[in-house]
Amino acid sequence: MYGNLKNKMITVGFILTLVVVMLGTIMTPPRTVSASERRRLAAPPAFTIDRLLNGTFFADSETYLLDQMIWRDGFRGIKALMVHHLLRQKDNNGLYLIDGRIGKLEYPLRPESVVRAATGFNALYQRYFAGQPAWLAVIPDKNDYLAAPNGYPFVAYQDIMQLLEMELESISLLSLYEHLNADDYYRTDIHWRQEKLLPLADLLLQTLGRTEKVSDRSYQHQQLYPFRGSYYGQAALPLEPDELVYLIDDQSRKPQVYDHEKGSWLSVYEPDLFKGMDPYDVFLGGARALITIENESAASERELIIFRDSFASSLAPLLLPGYARITLVDLRYMRADLLPDYLTFHEQQDVLFLYSTQVLNNSAMLRFS
C-alpha cells in the first residue's frame, strides 16, 4: 500500500511540475536573447501547411519552447553539475573543466579550411601588398594548453602550422605557441589576457622591424570585475568569474579610434561596454569590420594593417608605441575587395595577419571576395 501511494505521489508531482513549467512558460513574456549564453533565442516558427507536413514546424516549435522555458538557466546549471560531478563525464555539450578553467572542444582538423585561409591570404597580399614584408602570426587555442595534457581531443597547433608553411607564398609565418601558456588566457573565456601580452607585443614589434619595447613602458592597470567570459554562461557552472584588466598609458589615453563603417569615433577602451552582452567589447568597442587607431604621439609616421579576429582587439593597443596609425580589418564582417574604398595602400605600411587557430580551422567565415 505504501509503495502504491509513493508511486501516485511521484506521478502527481511529475504532472504538476510539467503543468507549472508549461503555464509559467506561456505566461512569461518571450525573450529574444540569452545574456548568459550570449546568443539570440529561437523565434516563433512560421506556420505553413508544407512546414506542418514535413515536420519542420514541430521541430522549430520544440526549439523555440526550449529556449523560452522558465528557469532555463537553473535547469541548465543542474544538468551541468550532474554531468560533471555526479556522472563524472569528461564534457558537457563540448565544454570541459580543468582546474577551474573552461575549455571548449574544437576538432577535428579541417585541412581544406586552413588551405582556404592560406590561399585567401596569398591573394590579398598579391593584390594590395606585393613586394612588401608581411607576416602571419598564428594564435594558439586555449585547448593547446588544456586539452593536450588532459586527454581531450584537440586540433594540434603544429599541424596547422605545417599546412600553412606549405601553402603560404610571400608571407612569413610566426609561431606564438612558445610564448604563451594556459595562464595567459581567461579561465571563463576563449581570449587571452591583455596584461599578459607585453612580451608578445615586444616580439611582434621586433618582428615587424620596430625598435620600441612595450615591456619597458609604465602602464596603469584598470580592473573590471566580475568578467564572465563566453564560456561561463555556456558551461552553466557556479565558477569564480575572471577579472578583466586593461592597460593605460599616455599613448592609449590620447589616440582615437575611427569606425569606417559607421563613420564615428570611439576610444581605445570602452569600459561602459563591460556591462553589455559581451564584456570583452571593452577593447576597441568589440566586433567591427574596419577601424583605424590614430596615434598622434607616435615617433614615426609608420602604419600597421592587421587582418584579424577578436584576439587583436586587446593586442593592438599595445602596439601603438611603434605606429602612428593601426588599421584593423575583420574579414568576418567585410569583403576584402571593398578595402580600396576605405584605405590607401603604400610602402610605409607594415602588414600583419593575426588569426587564432579556431578561425583558421573554420575559415569559411572569412570573406575573401
RAVENWO-V524970 format. One record per residue. N is the residue number from 0. PHI is phi in whole degrees, -180 to 180 (999 if undefined). D_LAST is the distance of its C-alpha to the last C-alpha in Angstrom with 1 decimal. Layout:
n=N phi=PHI d_last=D_LAST
n=N phi=PHI d_last=D_LAST
//
This chain:
n=0 phi=999 d_last=73.7
n=1 phi=-61 d_last=71.9
n=2 phi=-64 d_last=69.1
n=3 phi=-65 d_last=68.8
n=4 phi=-65 d_last=68.7
n=5 phi=-61 d_last=66.0
n=6 phi=-63 d_last=63.8
n=7 phi=-65 d_last=64.3
n=8 phi=-65 d_last=63.3
n=9 phi=-64 d_last=60.1
n=10 phi=-64 d_last=59.3
n=11 phi=-64 d_last=60.1
n=12 phi=-63 d_last=58.1
n=13 phi=-65 d_last=55.1
n=14 phi=-65 d_last=55.3
n=15 phi=-61 d_last=55.9
n=16 phi=-61 d_last=52.8
n=17 phi=-61 d_last=50.7
n=18 phi=-66 d_last=52.2
n=19 phi=-63 d_last=51.8
n=20 phi=-64 d_last=48.1
n=21 phi=-65 d_last=47.5
n=22 phi=-66 d_last=49.4
n=23 phi=-63 d_last=47.8
n=24 phi=-66 d_last=44.3
n=25 phi=-65 d_last=45.2
n=26 phi=-81 d_last=46.8
n=27 phi=-80 d_last=44.2
n=28 phi=-57 d_last=41.6
n=29 phi=-63 d_last=38.2
n=30 phi=-104 d_last=35.7
n=31 phi=-103 d_last=32.0
n=32 phi=-137 d_last=31.0
n=33 phi=-112 d_last=32.6
n=34 phi=-65 d_last=33.1
n=35 phi=-70 d_last=34.2
n=36 phi=-90 d_last=31.4
n=37 phi=55 d_last=28.7
n=38 phi=-153 d_last=27.2
n=39 phi=-78 d_last=27.4
n=40 phi=-85 d_last=30.2
n=41 phi=-62 d_last=30.2
n=42 phi=-86 d_last=30.9
n=43 phi=-58 d_last=33.9
n=44 phi=-71 d_last=33.1
n=45 phi=-77 d_last=33.3
n=46 phi=-97 d_last=36.2
n=47 phi=-140 d_last=36.1
n=48 phi=-62 d_last=38.4
n=49 phi=-61 d_last=35.6
n=50 phi=-67 d_last=34.4
n=51 phi=-68 d_last=38.1
n=52 phi=-72 d_last=38.8
n=53 phi=-89 d_last=35.8
n=54 phi=90 d_last=36.5
n=55 phi=-68 d_last=33.2
n=56 phi=-63 d_last=35.2
n=57 phi=-70 d_last=37.5
n=58 phi=-63 d_last=34.8
n=59 phi=-69 d_last=32.9
n=60 phi=-65 d_last=36.3
n=61 phi=-62 d_last=37.2
n=62 phi=-62 d_last=34.0
n=63 phi=-62 d_last=34.6
n=64 phi=-66 d_last=38.3
n=65 phi=-63 d_last=37.6
n=66 phi=-67 d_last=35.3
n=67 phi=-94 d_last=38.0
n=68 phi=-60 d_last=41.0
n=69 phi=-65 d_last=43.4
n=70 phi=57 d_last=43.8
n=71 phi=-56 d_last=40.5
n=72 phi=-64 d_last=40.1
n=73 phi=-64 d_last=43.7
n=74 phi=-65 d_last=43.4
n=75 phi=-63 d_last=40.2
n=76 phi=-66 d_last=42.2
n=77 phi=-63 d_last=45.2
n=78 phi=-61 d_last=43.1
n=79 phi=-62 d_last=41.4
n=80 phi=-63 d_last=44.8
n=81 phi=-66 d_last=46.2
n=82 phi=-63 d_last=43.4
n=83 phi=-79 d_last=43.6
n=84 phi=-106 d_last=47.3
n=85 phi=-93 d_last=49.2
n=86 phi=-84 d_last=47.4
n=87 phi=60 d_last=46.2
n=88 phi=-75 d_last=42.9
n=89 phi=-73 d_last=40.3
n=90 phi=-151 d_last=37.5
n=91 phi=-128 d_last=37.0
n=92 phi=54 d_last=33.8
n=93 phi=86 d_last=32.1
n=94 phi=-104 d_last=33.6
n=95 phi=-132 d_last=36.3
n=96 phi=-125 d_last=38.8
n=97 phi=-132 d_last=40.0
n=98 phi=52 d_last=42.6
n=99 phi=80 d_last=41.3
n=100 phi=-105 d_last=37.6
n=101 phi=-98 d_last=35.2
n=102 phi=-119 d_last=32.6
n=103 phi=-125 d_last=30.1
n=104 phi=-63 d_last=29.7
n=105 phi=-137 d_last=26.3
n=106 phi=-168 d_last=26.5
n=107 phi=-86 d_last=26.2
n=108 phi=-66 d_last=24.0
n=109 phi=-111 d_last=20.8
n=110 phi=-56 d_last=20.4
n=111 phi=-64 d_last=17.4
n=112 phi=-71 d_last=15.6
n=113 phi=-64 d_last=16.7
n=114 phi=-64 d_last=15.8
n=115 phi=-60 d_last=12.2
n=116 phi=-62 d_last=12.1
n=117 phi=-61 d_last=14.0
n=118 phi=-62 d_last=11.9
n=119 phi=-64 d_last=8.8
n=120 phi=-64 d_last=11.4
n=121 phi=-60 d_last=12.9
n=122 phi=-65 d_last=10.0
n=123 phi=-60 d_last=9.7
n=124 phi=-61 d_last=13.5
n=125 phi=-65 d_last=14.0
n=126 phi=-76 d_last=11.9
n=127 phi=-119 d_last=13.7
n=128 phi=-132 d_last=16.6
n=129 phi=-53 d_last=18.0
n=130 phi=91 d_last=21.7
n=131 phi=-96 d_last=21.7
n=132 phi=-66 d_last=22.7
n=133 phi=-147 d_last=20.1
n=134 phi=-130 d_last=20.8
n=135 phi=-115 d_last=19.5
n=136 phi=-102 d_last=22.0
n=137 phi=-102 d_last=22.0
n=138 phi=-90 d_last=23.8
n=139 phi=-66 d_last=26.2
n=140 phi=-77 d_last=26.4
n=141 phi=-57 d_last=29.9
n=142 phi=-59 d_last=30.6
n=143 phi=-61 d_last=31.0
n=144 phi=-105 d_last=34.1
n=145 phi=-107 d_last=35.4
n=146 phi=-68 d_last=34.6
n=147 phi=-57 d_last=35.5
n=148 phi=-79 d_last=39.1
n=149 phi=-118 d_last=39.8
n=150 phi=81 d_last=39.0
n=151 phi=-94 d_last=35.8
n=152 phi=-69 d_last=32.9
n=153 phi=-159 d_last=29.9
n=154 phi=-91 d_last=26.9
n=155 phi=-70 d_last=28.5
n=156 phi=-57 d_last=26.9
n=157 phi=-66 d_last=28.1
n=158 phi=-65 d_last=26.5
n=159 phi=-67 d_last=23.0
n=160 phi=-63 d_last=24.1
n=161 phi=-65 d_last=25.4
n=162 phi=-63 d_last=22.2
n=163 phi=-65 d_last=20.3
n=164 phi=-59 d_last=23.1
n=165 phi=-77 d_last=22.7
n=166 phi=-100 d_last=18.9
n=167 phi=-69 d_last=18.4
n=168 phi=-105 d_last=19.2
n=169 phi=-110 d_last=19.8
n=170 phi=-105 d_last=19.3
n=171 phi=-78 d_last=22.6
n=172 phi=-108 d_last=23.0
n=173 phi=-122 d_last=25.2
n=174 phi=-87 d_last=27.0
n=175 phi=-108 d_last=28.1
n=176 phi=-58 d_last=30.1
n=177 phi=-72 d_last=33.4
n=178 phi=-103 d_last=33.2
n=179 phi=-134 d_last=32.8
n=180 phi=-151 d_last=35.0
n=181 phi=-61 d_last=35.3
n=182 phi=-71 d_last=37.1
n=183 phi=-83 d_last=34.1
n=184 phi=-114 d_last=32.4
n=185 phi=-63 d_last=33.5
n=186 phi=-71 d_last=35.8
n=187 phi=-111 d_last=34.3
n=188 phi=-144 d_last=30.6
n=189 phi=-78 d_last=27.7
n=190 phi=-84 d_last=27.4
n=191 phi=-86 d_last=29.4
n=192 phi=-96 d_last=32.2
n=193 phi=-59 d_last=31.8
n=194 phi=-66 d_last=35.5
n=195 phi=-95 d_last=35.1
n=196 phi=-101 d_last=32.3
n=197 phi=-61 d_last=34.4
n=198 phi=-62 d_last=34.9
n=199 phi=-68 d_last=31.2
n=200 phi=-63 d_last=30.4
n=201 phi=-59 d_last=33.0
n=202 phi=-60 d_last=31.4
n=203 phi=-67 d_last=28.0
n=204 phi=-62 d_last=29.6
n=205 phi=-64 d_last=31.7
n=206 phi=-62 d_last=28.8
n=207 phi=-81 d_last=27.0
n=208 phi=90 d_last=30.2
n=209 phi=-94 d_last=31.6
n=210 phi=-101 d_last=35.3
n=211 phi=-67 d_last=35.4
n=212 phi=-119 d_last=36.6
n=213 phi=-70 d_last=35.6
n=214 phi=-67 d_last=38.3
n=215 phi=-86 d_last=41.0
n=216 phi=-85 d_last=40.1
n=217 phi=-101 d_last=42.0
n=218 phi=-112 d_last=39.9
n=219 phi=-96 d_last=41.3
n=220 phi=-88 d_last=40.3
n=221 phi=-108 d_last=39.5
n=222 phi=-103 d_last=40.0
n=223 phi=-127 d_last=38.7
n=224 phi=-146 d_last=40.2
n=225 phi=-89 d_last=39.7
n=226 phi=-101 d_last=36.1
n=227 phi=-103 d_last=35.3
n=228 phi=-70 d_last=31.9
n=229 phi=-61 d_last=29.5
n=230 phi=-80 d_last=31.5
n=231 phi=-62 d_last=34.7
n=232 phi=-68 d_last=34.4
n=233 phi=-67 d_last=32.9
n=234 phi=-74 d_last=35.8
n=235 phi=57 d_last=38.4
n=236 phi=-114 d_last=40.9
n=237 phi=-79 d_last=43.4
n=238 phi=-105 d_last=42.1
n=239 phi=-71 d_last=42.6
n=240 phi=-66 d_last=39.6
n=241 phi=-83 d_last=38.1
n=242 phi=-113 d_last=38.6
n=243 phi=-92 d_last=35.6
n=244 phi=-117 d_last=36.4
n=245 phi=-124 d_last=34.6
n=246 phi=-105 d_last=35.8
n=247 phi=-119 d_last=36.9
n=248 phi=-139 d_last=38.1
n=249 phi=-59 d_last=38.5
n=250 phi=-84 d_last=35.0
n=251 phi=-103 d_last=33.4
n=252 phi=-76 d_last=35.8
n=253 phi=-82 d_last=35.1
n=254 phi=-61 d_last=31.4
n=255 phi=-114 d_last=29.4
n=256 phi=-115 d_last=25.9
n=257 phi=-102 d_last=23.8
n=258 phi=-91 d_last=21.3
n=259 phi=-65 d_last=19.0
n=260 phi=-70 d_last=17.8
n=261 phi=-93 d_last=21.4
n=262 phi=66 d_last=23.0
n=263 phi=-133 d_last=25.6
n=264 phi=-111 d_last=27.3
n=265 phi=-143 d_last=28.3
n=266 phi=-99 d_last=30.1
n=267 phi=-59 d_last=29.1
n=268 phi=-120 d_last=31.0
n=269 phi=-122 d_last=31.4
n=270 phi=-61 d_last=34.3
n=271 phi=-64 d_last=34.7
n=272 phi=-80 d_last=31.7
n=273 phi=-62 d_last=33.5
n=274 phi=-93 d_last=35.1
n=275 phi=-85 d_last=32.0
n=276 phi=-61 d_last=30.0
n=277 phi=-127 d_last=28.5
n=278 phi=-61 d_last=30.9
n=279 phi=-64 d_last=28.4
n=280 phi=-65 d_last=26.9
n=281 phi=-53 d_last=29.8
n=282 phi=-82 d_last=27.5
n=283 phi=57 d_last=25.4
n=284 phi=77 d_last=25.5
n=285 phi=87 d_last=23.4
n=286 phi=-68 d_last=19.8
n=287 phi=-145 d_last=18.0
n=288 phi=-67 d_last=14.5
n=289 phi=-152 d_last=15.7
n=290 phi=-134 d_last=19.4
n=291 phi=-130 d_last=21.6
n=292 phi=-95 d_last=25.0
n=293 phi=-97 d_last=27.6
n=294 phi=-122 d_last=30.5
n=295 phi=-72 d_last=33.4
n=296 phi=-89 d_last=35.6
n=297 phi=-66 d_last=33.7
n=298 phi=-80 d_last=35.8
n=299 phi=-137 d_last=33.2
n=300 phi=-97 d_last=30.3
n=301 phi=-65 d_last=27.9
n=302 phi=-120 d_last=24.4
n=303 phi=-131 d_last=22.2
n=304 phi=-112 d_last=18.4
n=305 phi=-116 d_last=17.7
n=306 phi=-88 d_last=14.4
n=307 phi=-147 d_last=16.1
n=308 phi=-115 d_last=17.1
n=309 phi=-68 d_last=20.4
n=310 phi=-61 d_last=22.7
n=311 phi=-70 d_last=22.0
n=312 phi=-59 d_last=23.5
n=313 phi=-90 d_last=26.9
n=314 phi=-86 d_last=26.5
n=315 phi=-54 d_last=25.1
n=316 phi=-60 d_last=28.4
n=317 phi=-75 d_last=30.3
n=318 phi=-91 d_last=28.5
n=319 phi=-59 d_last=29.6
n=320 phi=-57 d_last=32.8
n=321 phi=-94 d_last=30.8
n=322 phi=-144 d_last=28.6
n=323 phi=-81 d_last=29.0
n=324 phi=-153 d_last=25.5
n=325 phi=-125 d_last=23.0
n=326 phi=-109 d_last=19.4
n=327 phi=-113 d_last=17.6
n=328 phi=-112 d_last=13.9
n=329 phi=-112 d_last=13.1
n=330 phi=-73 d_last=9.5
n=331 phi=-75 d_last=11.2
n=332 phi=-121 d_last=11.7
n=333 phi=-149 d_last=9.1
n=334 phi=-81 d_last=5.5
n=335 phi=-64 d_last=5.7
n=336 phi=-74 d_last=5.9
n=337 phi=-88 d_last=8.7
n=338 phi=-57 d_last=10.7
n=339 phi=-61 d_last=13.0
n=340 phi=-72 d_last=14.2
n=341 phi=-122 d_last=15.8
n=342 phi=-122 d_last=16.5
n=343 phi=-110 d_last=18.5
n=344 phi=-98 d_last=18.2
n=345 phi=-154 d_last=21.6
n=346 phi=-77 d_last=23.7
n=347 phi=-88 d_last=25.3
n=348 phi=-113 d_last=22.4
n=349 phi=-93 d_last=22.3
n=350 phi=-125 d_last=19.1
n=351 phi=-133 d_last=19.1
n=352 phi=-95 d_last=16.8
n=353 phi=-127 d_last=18.8
n=354 phi=-137 d_last=18.1
n=355 phi=-79 d_last=20.6
n=356 phi=-63 d_last=21.2
n=357 phi=-65 d_last=20.7
n=358 phi=-70 d_last=17.0
n=359 phi=-62 d_last=16.6
n=360 phi=-79 d_last=18.5
n=361 phi=-135 d_last=16.3
n=362 phi=-74 d_last=12.8
n=363 phi=-60 d_last=11.4
n=364 phi=-74 d_last=11.4
n=365 phi=-87 d_last=8.9
n=366 phi=-99 d_last=5.5
n=367 phi=-77 d_last=3.8
n=368 phi=-150 d_last=0.0
//
